[in-house]
Amino acid sequence: MRIPLKKINRALKKRFGGRVQAVVERGVLVLRGSAEDWDGVVAAGRLAASPKSRWYTVNEVTWPGAAQRQPKPVPQTDESLAGRAPDVLLIGAGVTGAAIARELMRRNVDLLWVEKEHDVALHASSRNDGMVHPGVDLHKGTAKYHYNRLGNRMYGGVCAALGVPFRRTGQYLCFKGRAMRPLLYFTLPYWKWLGLSGVRVLGDKALHAAEPGVDEALHCGLLFPQAGIVCPYGLTIAMAENAVQNGAHLSLDTCVTGMDVENGRILAVHTNRGTVRPRIVINAAGVFCEDIAQMAQDHFFSIHPRKGTNAILDKKAKRMVRTIYSGMGTTATKTVHSKGGGIVSTVDGNVLVGPDAVETPEKEDFSTSVQSVRATFEKQRHAAPALRESDIITYF
Ligand SMILES: Cc1cc2nc3c(=O)[nH]c(=O)nc-3n(C[C@H](O)[C@H](O)[C@H](O)COP(=O)(O)OP(=O)(O)OC[C@H]3O[C@@H](n4cnc5c(N)ncnc54)[C@H](O)[C@@H]3O)c2cc1C
């Protein structure tokens, strides 16, 4: 596939005045140079690629604060795994690792599963909205599109098998102005083409009957019936327990720190509990997957971590929210980047509001801020004006 290198370099020159350049190496676009701050690093990435780009991009642009960042120290060291040679070494015990472990154990694989934290689901997999996305904003032909659709369909069966609560609530995108309603009908062929069946246009009455908390100024909406909600850590823990019951060896407090690689093959994997020699390595390390890929000398993508703050409201807020919804087309929703979400009715009967989306160089920045909570409420009140910060029982 052709990478428009000249065009990208022109755009980078305009923004960075020659301090950042793009080159193509091993078929991958690589950005090098220095930016004024982390936002500059992210801007370079955005100039070089978009979610629609078909090429891989590695962003090696540095910024003044980069040198001060300290990696989290590894947990205590011992040799308890030294000499192990499992069929598969699986790195990371979030929802992705847990799903992979469960599937592998159905095939009786000798699995060593390592997680650097003291429990499963301590990173993004315990700190999200629990929305099972229908794939409204995905691009046909991408891997994300393919797997989102496949995964969405599997949720009912997997959750039933594990006894994990899951509700296919549907998701409403609500719009201002009665004039929008006929236009929404024109979008229906697009959703069908995207593979989303059963999408419906709702008028004023139907929308407010379905979701009584929706702002009266929102007159119509689209219903995506494939959307659902699940408890993200509940699902991860259930899949992990299932894998362990079926023979997976899960080693917690175990951090992968390096690899020996020869001719493109991983010969050994170093951890704080000794060196192991697996036949296959599976990388499910979340936002750290690029670091693991780098250890395996297979660095072909970069991750710009992005955090968001969510608030959980008291159950009395439930009268406003039965499903998942958000208001579209207001100034508050026209943000540069988003993590999706909105106003979500959780499987426990609470209401979850958020998240916002903040670029951060830190992959383990779990901090929250009052500004984020306020910004989230301000945005979501365009859809549900009765949302009150005083109903918050916790935030994360
Ligand atoms: C605010 C927010 C809201 C979101 N809402 C939704 C939503 O509603 N729906 C949705 O589908 N997605 C949502 N997401 C995204 C979703 O949370 C993630 O895509 C998902 O949790 C990623 O799971 P994972 O298993 O790939 O990664 P993680 O959960 O991050 O797990 C990776 C694990 O790898 C471990 N690890 C990393 N490096 C090493 C190493 N060197 N050695 C050993 N272990 C290592 C980490 O400790 C971690 O436990 C949201 C994300 C955020 C931040």
The ligand as an SDF file (V2000), in Angstrom:
LIG
                    3D

 53 58  0  0  0  0  0  0  0  0999 V2000
  -12.4770    5.4800   30.4500 C   0  0  0  0  0  0  0  0  0  0  0  0
  -12.5850    4.3050   29.5050 C   0  0  0  0  0  0  0  0  0  0  0  0
  -13.8200    3.8480   29.0910 C   0  0  0  0  0  0  0  0  0  0  0  0
  -13.9230    2.7910   28.2080 C   0  0  0  0  0  0  0  0  0  0  0  0
  -15.1580    2.3110   27.8870 N   0  0  0  0  0  0  0  0  0  0  0  0
  -15.2690    1.2200   27.0950 C   0  0  0  0  0  0  0  0  0  0  0  0
  -16.5430    0.6550   26.7950 C   0  0  0  0  0  0  0  0  0  0  0  0
  -17.5880    1.1280   27.2630 O   0  0  0  0  0  0  0  0  0  0  0  0
  -16.5970   -0.4290   25.9860 N   0  0  0  0  0  0  0  0  0  0  0  0
  -15.4470   -0.9990   25.4480 C   0  0  0  0  0  0  0  0  0  0  0  0
  -15.5550   -1.9660   24.7030 O   0  0  0  0  0  0  0  0  0  0  0  0
  -14.2270   -0.4980   25.7510 N   0  0  0  0  0  0  0  0  0  0  0  0
  -14.1170    0.5740   26.5500 C   0  0  0  0  0  0  0  0  0  0  0  0
  -12.8740    1.0660   26.8710 N   0  0  0  0  0  0  0  0  0  0  0  0
  -11.7030    0.3550   26.3530 C   0  0  0  0  0  0  0  0  0  0  0  0
  -11.4690   -0.9380   27.1720 C   0  0  0  0  0  0  0  0  0  0  0  0
  -11.4180   -0.6380   28.5410 O   0  0  0  0  0  0  0  0  0  0  0  0
  -10.1560   -1.5700   26.7250 C   0  0  0  0  0  0  0  0  0  0  0  0
  -10.1610   -1.7340   25.3210 O   0  0  0  0  0  0  0  0  0  0  0  0
   -9.9610   -2.9450   27.3500 C   0  0  0  0  0  0  0  0  0  0  0  0
  -10.1660   -2.9350   28.7380 O   0  0  0  0  0  0  0  0  0  0  0  0
   -8.5530   -3.3990   27.0290 C   0  0  0  0  0  0  0  0  0  0  0  0
   -8.3540   -4.6410   27.6440 O   0  0  0  0  0  0  0  0  0  0  0  0
   -6.9610   -5.3470   27.5340 P   0  0  0  0  0  0  0  0  0  0  0  0
   -7.0870   -6.6630   28.1890 O   0  0  0  0  0  0  0  0  0  0  0  0
   -6.5250   -5.3200   26.1110 O   0  0  0  0  0  0  0  0  0  0  0  0
   -5.9700   -4.3420   28.3250 O   0  0  0  0  0  0  0  0  0  0  0  0
   -5.8230   -4.1020   29.9010 P   0  0  0  0  0  0  0  0  0  0  0  0
   -7.0940   -4.2130   30.6440 O   0  0  0  0  0  0  0  0  0  0  0  0
   -5.0710   -2.8180   30.0340 O   0  0  0  0  0  0  0  0  0  0  0  0
   -4.9180   -5.3070   30.3510 O   0  0  0  0  0  0  0  0  0  0  0  0
   -3.5690   -5.4190   29.9700 C   0  0  0  0  0  0  0  0  0  0  0  0
   -2.8240   -6.0720   31.1150 C   0  0  0  0  0  0  0  0  0  0  0  0
   -1.4860   -6.3180   30.6960 O   0  0  0  0  0  0  0  0  0  0  0  0
   -0.6560   -6.1650   31.8420 C   0  0  0  0  0  0  0  0  0  0  0  0
    0.7150   -5.9300   31.3870 N   0  0  0  0  0  0  0  0  0  0  0  0
    1.1750   -4.8530   30.7050 C   0  0  0  0  0  0  0  0  0  0  0  0
    2.5000   -4.9530   30.5150 N   0  0  0  0  0  0  0  0  0  0  0  0
    2.8950   -6.1140   31.0780 C   0  0  0  0  0  0  0  0  0  0  0  0
    4.1400   -6.7710   31.2110 C   0  0  0  0  0  0  0  0  0  0  0  0
    5.2700   -6.2440   30.7280 N   0  0  0  0  0  0  0  0  0  0  0  0
    4.1820   -7.9470   31.8780 N   0  0  0  0  0  0  0  0  0  0  0  0
    3.0490   -8.4980   32.3920 C   0  0  0  0  0  0  0  0  0  0  0  0
    1.8290   -7.9150   32.2960 N   0  0  0  0  0  0  0  0  0  0  0  0
    1.7490   -6.7440   31.6470 C   0  0  0  0  0  0  0  0  0  0  0  0
   -1.2550   -4.9640   32.5440 C   0  0  0  0  0  0  0  0  0  0  0  0
   -0.8860   -4.9080   33.8990 O   0  0  0  0  0  0  0  0  0  0  0  0
   -2.7520   -5.1900   32.3480 C   0  0  0  0  0  0  0  0  0  0  0  0
   -3.3570   -5.8450   33.4330 O   0  0  0  0  0  0  0  0  0  0  0  0
  -12.7480    2.1500   27.7260 C   0  0  0  0  0  0  0  0  0  0  0  0
  -11.5020    2.6090   28.1520 C   0  0  0  0  0  0  0  0  0  0  0  0
  -11.4060    3.6630   29.0380 C   0  0  0  0  0  0  0  0  0  0  0  0
  -10.0350    4.1120   29.4830 C   0  0  0  0  0  0  0  0  0  0  0  0
  1  2  1  0
  2  3  1  0
  2 52  2  0
  3  4  2  0
  4  5  1  0
  4 50  1  0
  5  6  2  0
  6  7  1  0
  6 13  1  0
  7  8  2  0
  7  9  1  0
  9 10  1  0
 10 11  2  0
 10 12  1  0
 12 13  2  0
 13 14  1  0
 14 15  1  0
 14 50  1  0
 15 16  1  0
 16 17  1  0
 16 18  1  0
 18 19  1  0
 18 20  1  0
 20 21  1  0
 20 22  1  0
 22 23  1  0
 23 24  1  0
 24 25  2  0
 24 26  1  0
 24 27  1  0
 27 28  1  0
 28 29  2  0
 28 30  1  0
 28 31  1  0
 31 32  1  0
 32 33  1  0
 33 34  1  0
 33 48  1  0
 34 35  1  0
 35 36  1  0
 35 46  1  0
 36 37  1  0
 36 45  1  0
 37 38  2  0
 38 39  1  0
 39 40  1  0
 39 45  2  0
 40 41  1  0
 40 42  2  0
 42 43  1  0
 43 44  2  0
 44 45  1  0
 46 47  1  0
 46 48  1  0
 48 49  1  0
 50 51  2  0
 51 52  1  0
 52 53  1  0
M  END
$$$$
